[in-house]
Amino acid sequence: MDNKQAILLLSGGIDSTTLLAKLSNENYEVVALSFYYGQKHRIELNYAKINAEKYGVKKHYIIELDKTLFKSSALVNSEIDIATYENNELPEGQVNAYVPFRNLLFISTALSLAETMKVNEVYLAINSDDNDNFWDCRTDFIEKINAIAASNTSIQIKTPFINLSKTEIVKLARQLNVDLNNTITCYQPNEAIECGVCLSCVTKQKAIKNA
């Protein structure tokens, strides 16, 4: 039986790596799509490459975007410090690690590639913990993009983790034997050493503890 095809937005983090493992386990032929946009955690691309190779991805595209598009974001702008949470209390509302319309750009690029390659499924690994702080990780956002895609194609944006917490994703990662040491989550790592106090690190720590 021929493998199903899918395009996956792949970072070097737990969520997208776990989704890659899941799709691989389900016999998908995955085309991986990663982005460099001046992010402080550029090292994530190294982990994306490692995991793409591990799971037999034959086509892994790394797209470079102009970082001046995102200079209002602490995730990109070296003059803005990324917010930290020393007391492990997570914030409410949009955080300064938000990158303006990043996900729309990512998804639009994935849709262009999908239509070019005649692939009908595009996967994102956004989860329920992202919903509070990032408007472009919510169900209504994905539904609107799918409505646009449906006006001219049969491509669907699929988000199988959107109702799962980070804790549930860590549990799934362990079930799939994902090597969590071969992922990086931090917004401001020192090489491969995570800071432990940014939003992403605190969320990861809590998830691993709860799992």
N, C-alpha and C positions, 0 to 999 in steps of 0.2 A: 504494500500500500504506500502511495506517495505521501511524503511528509506534508503537513500543513505549513503554510508560510505566515510569518508575522514580522512586523517591524517593532522593535522594542527600544524605547528611550532608556539608555543604559548609562548610569553614573557609576561611581565606584562604591556606592553605599549598600546597606543591608537590603533595602526594599527592592531596588531594581535587580540586584544580584539574586535575590530569592525568587523574583519573578522569572528571571532567566533560567534558573534551575527548574522551576515549575514548568515552564514552556518546553524546555529540553526533555523533561520527564514525560511530557505529553506528546513527544515526537514532532514538535514544531521545528521547522527550518527557520531559524531566527536571523534576521538582519538587524544588527545593532547600530544605534545612532547615538552618538555622544557629541557634546558641544564644549568648545573653549570660548569663553567670553570675558576673559580677564579675571576670573574668579580666584579668590585668595587660596582656595583649596584645589588648585589645578592638579595636584597630585592624584585626585580622584580619577583622572583619565588613565593613569598608570594601572590602577586597580580595575578599571573598566576593560582595559586591554587584556590584563591577566585573566579575568573571568570570561571574557569573550573567547579567548583561546582555550581555556579549560573546558568550556561547554561546546566546543566545536563550531563556533560561529565563523562562517566562511567570509562574510562581508561585514566589516565594522567601519562605519563612516564616522570621522570626527570633523565636525563643521566648526569653523571659526567665525564668530560674530564680532562686530566692532564694539569694544568695551565702552566707548563713549556713549553708547545707547543707555548704559546702566549706571552712570556716574552718581546717581542719587542713592545707590544701594551700598551699604556697608560691606556687602559680600564682594564688591568689585573695587570700590573707591578706597585707596590706601590712606586717604586723609580722614576717613570715618571709621571709628572703632566699632567693631561688632559688639552688640550688647551681650553681657555675660550675666550669669545667674548663680552666684556663689552659694546661695542658700538653697539651691535646687528647686526653688519655687518657679514654676513655669509662668510666662506672661499671658495676658489676655489681650487679644486684638493683634493687629498687624505689627510685625517686628521690623527692625531696620535691616534685617537680612533679606527682606523681600526685594525681589528684582523685578522692575516694572515690565509687566506683560511678557515676562520671560517664557512662561509656559505656552502662551499663545504663539510666540515665535517658534518655539520648539515643535509644537504640534503642527503648525502650518508647514514647517519644513518636512516633518514626518509624513504629512498628507501628500505633499508634492512628490516625495520619494515613493510613497505607496502607489500613487496613481501611475507614476513612471514605470514602476516595476510590476504593476498589476498585482499588488498585494492588497487584500481586503481587510486586514486586521492590523491595527496599531495599538500597542500596549504601553500603558503608563503604570508606574508602581506607587501612585499617590495613595495615602492611607488616611484613616479618620483623624489621626492626631494632627495632620496637616491642615485640617479644615478651619481650626480656630484662628490661625495666624496668616493663612495664605488663601485669599479669595479664589485664586486660580487653581485651587486643588479641590474644589467643591463639585458636588453632583450637578448643580444647575449650570455651572460653567461647561462641564463636559457635555451635558445634554444639548446646550446651544451650539457647540461646535459640531456635534454629530448631526444636528438638524441642517447645518450649513453643508456639511460633507454629503449628506443624503440628497441634496438638491441636484447633484450632478454625478455622484459616484455611488458605489455600494460599499465604500470603505467605512469601517466603524472604529471609533476610539474605544478601547476596552480598558477598564480600570478594576480588575478583579479584587484589589486590596482596598478599595475606597471605603468600605465599611468595616475594615479590620483595623485594630489598634496596632501600634508598633510592637506591643507585647505579643499579640497573636502572630505577627509576622516573624518575630524571633522564634516562636515555637515552631512555625512552619519551616523556617530555615533549618532548624535542627532536625526536623523530620526528613528533610530533603538532603541532609548531610552537607549543607552549605558551610564552607570554612569562613566563619565570621572574622577571623584574623586576616583574611584576604579582602576585607572591605574597609572603607574609611568613611566616616560620617561627619567629622569635624568641619566647621566653617573656617577655621583658622589654624590648621595643623602646623607644627614645626617639623617639616619633612613628613615622616609617617607617624609622628607622635601627636595624638589628639589633645586639645587643650583641656577638655573635661568640664568647661564652664559655659560654652555657647549653648544656644537653644538646642541644636542638633545633638550635641554631646549629652546634655542633661536628659533629653528624651530617650536617647539610646541607653544610657545607664539605668534609667528607671525601667525600661522595657526588659533589659536583660535580667535585672533583679526580680521583676515580677514574673518573668517566664520561668 
